[in-house]
Amino acid sequence: MNFYKIKSSLILKVIIHILLVMCIATIGLLILQKTNKIDISLVSGLSIMIITSLLYIIFMYIEFIRPTKKILHEMKALLTGKRYRRVITTRVDEIGVIGHFFNDITKNLEQISTDLNAHRRITKELDIAHQIQQNLLPQSAPNVDELDIVAKTKPAEEIGGDSFDFMDKENNLFFYIGDVTGHGVPAGLVMIMVDTLLDTFIDKEMNSKDVLTNTNKYLQPKISSTMFMTMVMFRWDKQNKKMYYTGAGHEHVVIYRQSTHKCESYPAGGIALGMVPDNSKMLIEKEIDFQSGDTLILYSDGITEGENSNGELYGLERLKKAAEKFGNLPSSNLIFESISKDFSSFIEGHIQDDDMSIMIVRRK
């Protein structure tokens, strides 16, 4: 839109309007003079028309041209990305309506701009938080004799509540998979708190139960009563070649037996971290039979509760069947990729509703 053409058009219309008024006034004076109803000289008549025209021009400029020019100037500034000002007017005619409309439009645009800036700021902060969380998650499993481990997580949002980690301490390797209620920023903050506490207490304790008991003791007073974290923590005794675990309200522990090519599953047991002030009587460290060729399949509920387009859940039984189908593959990574493909084929591109994590631990 060319504002100069609009302005020129308005001025041209005013000039034409003035000329029409002068022509009508001249014709009127001539008629009156010929009918002898008025005696006026040509000079006097021209003077009257000029004065009338000037007054008319002043009136039109003050009443229409100047306010219109102001509005058009601000509109041009808005559309060209320059600084503009609100139109100050109390008029209720057409020009006033245009002025008020301009003010409403710019007010909405300013709100949209504010929202966009806030969105950019939040997005940037979420990206930073996402990066911090990703840095906390191990990029690879530790190199431990007899164990072949792979673990990955996929958050539903920028910040996830699923977590896993490995802590290699002298004669013991601790590793866990956990899931904070919900997802997003609150879940991510709890996950970071838990991971930090676990690192602290694993340096002091020699079994998984005591680690989770002390973590809960310091976590529970610091979080909302609606927030908690399910978890199952394992301890591999390197010296005695034994596997132990402590459940804290998490999903089943699935184990593929090389000897039978079948899967077994055990409830993790226990109570989620953060639910009660003292969970020491509800947690038990248990030994699990873990022979050469056996494989642990650990997961978060985002896997078993994953839905397909018909609303069917992937479920524990499908996971066990997939583990039995692929459990004899030569590496944890191949088992992980095969189960992941099976899961992806089942959900058929359905929107991810929850964080998803899988950990595969195989005894070589």
RAFEN-V593348 format. One record per pair of residues at least 4 apart in sequence whose ideal C-beta (glycine too) atoms are under 6 Angstrom apart, sorted by the first residue. I is the first residue (numbers start at 1). J is the second residue. D is the distance in whole Angstrom. If there is no record, write none. Layout:
i=(I | I)
j=(J | J)
d=(D | D)
//
This chain:
i=(3 | 3 | 14 | 18 | 22 | 22 | 25 | 29 | 32 | 32 | 40 | 40 | 59 | 60 | 61 | 61 | 64 | 67 | 71 | 71 | 71 | 74 | 77 | 77 | 78 | 86 | 87 | 87 | 87 | 89 | 89 | 91 | 91 | 92 | 126 | 129 | 130 | 130 | 133 | 136 | 138 | 138 | 141 | 141 | 142 | 142 | 144 | 146 | 146 | 148 | 148 | 148 | 149 | 150 | 150 | 150 | 150 | 151 | 151 | 153 | 153 | 154 | 155 | 155 | 156 | 156 | 156 | 156 | 157 | 157 | 159 | 159 | 159 | 160 | 160 | 161 | 161 | 161 | 161 | 161 | 162 | 162 | 162 | 162 | 163 | 163 | 163 | 164 | 164 | 166 | 167 | 167 | 168 | 169 | 171 | 171 | 172 | 173 | 174 | 174 | 175 | 176 | 176 | 177 | 177 | 177 | 178 | 178 | 179 | 179 | 180 | 180 | 180 | 180 | 181 | 181 | 182 | 183 | 183 | 190 | 190 | 190 | 194 | 197 | 197 | 198 | 198 | 201 | 201 | 201 | 201 | 202 | 205 | 205 | 207 | 208 | 208 | 208 | 208 | 209 | 209 | 209 | 212 | 212 | 212 | 213 | 215 | 216 | 216 | 216 | 219 | 219 | 220 | 220 | 223 | 223 | 228 | 228 | 228 | 229 | 230 | 230 | 230 | 231 | 231 | 232 | 232 | 232 | 232 | 233 | 234 | 235 | 236 | 237 | 243 | 243 | 244 | 244 | 245 | 246 | 246 | 247 | 247 | 247 | 248 | 248 | 248 | 249 | 249 | 249 | 250 | 251 | 251 | 252 | 252 | 252 | 253 | 253 | 254 | 254 | 254 | 255 | 255 | 256 | 256 | 256 | 256 | 257 | 257 | 258 | 258 | 263 | 263 | 263 | 270 | 270 | 271 | 271 | 271 | 279 | 290 | 290 | 292 | 294 | 295 | 295 | 296 | 297 | 298 | 299 | 299 | 300 | 301 | 302 | 302 | 302 | 303 | 304 | 304 | 304 | 305 | 306 | 306 | 307 | 307 | 308 | 308 | 308 | 308 | 308 | 309 | 309 | 314 | 314 | 322 | 322 | 323 | 326 | 326 | 329 | 329 | 332 | 332 | 335 | 336)
j=(72 | 76 | 60 | 53 | 49 | 53 | 49 | 45 | 37 | 38 | 44 | 45 | 63 | 64 | 65 | 66 | 68 | 95 | 87 | 98 | 99 | 84 | 82 | 84 | 84 | 103 | 99 | 102 | 103 | 96 | 99 | 95 | 96 | 96 | 158 | 159 | 158 | 159 | 188 | 195 | 165 | 166 | 149 | 166 | 166 | 168 | 173 | 363 | 364 | 332 | 362 | 364 | 361 | 332 | 333 | 336 | 360 | 164 | 359 | 162 | 357 | 356 | 160 | 355 | 183 | 352 | 354 | 355 | 183 | 184 | 184 | 185 | 188 | 183 | 355 | 180 | 183 | 187 | 191 | 355 | 179 | 300 | 355 | 357 | 178 | 191 | 195 | 177 | 359 | 175 | 174 | 202 | 173 | 202 | 238 | 239 | 235 | 236 | 202 | 235 | 234 | 231 | 233 | 298 | 357 | 359 | 229 | 231 | 230 | 300 | 187 | 190 | 191 | 229 | 227 | 228 | 187 | 187 | 355 | 223 | 227 | 229 | 229 | 215 | 218 | 202 | 215 | 205 | 211 | 214 | 215 | 211 | 210 | 211 | 285 | 233 | 235 | 246 | 285 | 246 | 283 | 285 | 246 | 248 | 283 | 280 | 219 | 220 | 273 | 279 | 273 | 274 | 274 | 277 | 227 | 274 | 272 | 274 | 275 | 273 | 249 | 250 | 272 | 248 | 250 | 245 | 247 | 250 | 268 | 246 | 245 | 244 | 243 | 242 | 288 | 290 | 285 | 287 | 288 | 283 | 285 | 268 | 269 | 270 | 270 | 272 | 273 | 270 | 271 | 272 | 268 | 299 | 301 | 265 | 267 | 316 | 266 | 268 | 263 | 265 | 297 | 264 | 296 | 263 | 295 | 323 | 327 | 262 | 294 | 293 | 294 | 320 | 323 | 324 | 282 | 283 | 275 | 279 | 282 | 283 | 294 | 363 | 363 | 363 | 327 | 362 | 361 | 323 | 359 | 303 | 358 | 357 | 305 | 354 | 355 | 356 | 356 | 314 | 315 | 316 | 313 | 314 | 347 | 311 | 350 | 312 | 346 | 347 | 348 | 350 | 348 | 350 | 318 | 346 | 339 | 342 | 327 | 335 | 338 | 334 | 335 | 360 | 362 | 360 | 360)
d=(5 | 5 | 5 | 5 | 5 | 6 | 5 | 5 | 5 | 4 | 5 | 5 | 6 | 5 | 5 | 6 | 6 | 5 | 6 | 6 | 6 | 5 | 4 | 4 | 5 | 5 | 4 | 5 | 6 | 5 | 4 | 6 | 3 | 5 | 4 | 5 | 5 | 6 | 6 | 6 | 6 | 6 | 4 | 6 | 5 | 5 | 5 | 6 | 5 | 4 | 4 | 6 | 5 | 5 | 5 | 5 | 5 | 5 | 4 | 5 | 4 | 5 | 3 | 5 | 5 | 5 | 5 | 5 | 6 | 5 | 6 | 5 | 3 | 6 | 4 | 3 | 5 | 3 | 6 | 6 | 5 | 5 | 4 | 4 | 5 | 5 | 6 | 5 | 6 | 5 | 4 | 5 | 5 | 6 | 5 | 5 | 5 | 4 | 5 | 6 | 5 | 6 | 4 | 5 | 6 | 5 | 5 | 4 | 5 | 4 | 4 | 5 | 5 | 5 | 6 | 6 | 5 | 5 | 5 | 6 | 5 | 6 | 5 | 4 | 6 | 6 | 6 | 5 | 5 | 5 | 6 | 5 | 4 | 5 | 5 | 4 | 5 | 4 | 5 | 5 | 5 | 4 | 6 | 5 | 6 | 5 | 6 | 6 | 5 | 5 | 6 | 5 | 5 | 5 | 5 | 5 | 4 | 4 | 5 | 5 | 4 | 4 | 5 | 4 | 5 | 6 | 5 | 4 | 4 | 5 | 5 | 5 | 6 | 5 | 5 | 4 | 5 | 5 | 6 | 5 | 5 | 3 | 4 | 4 | 4 | 6 | 5 | 6 | 5 | 4 | 4 | 6 | 6 | 4 | 6 | 6 | 5 | 6 | 6 | 5 | 4 | 5 | 6 | 5 | 4 | 5 | 4 | 6 | 6 | 3 | 6 | 4 | 5 | 5 | 6 | 5 | 5 | 5 | 5 | 6 | 5 | 6 | 5 | 5 | 5 | 4 | 4 | 5 | 4 | 4 | 5 | 4 | 5 | 4 | 5 | 4 | 6 | 6 | 6 | 5 | 6 | 4 | 5 | 6 | 6 | 5 | 6 | 5 | 5 | 6 | 6 | 6 | 5 | 5 | 5 | 4 | 5 | 5 | 4 | 4 | 5 | 4 | 5 | 5 | 5)
//
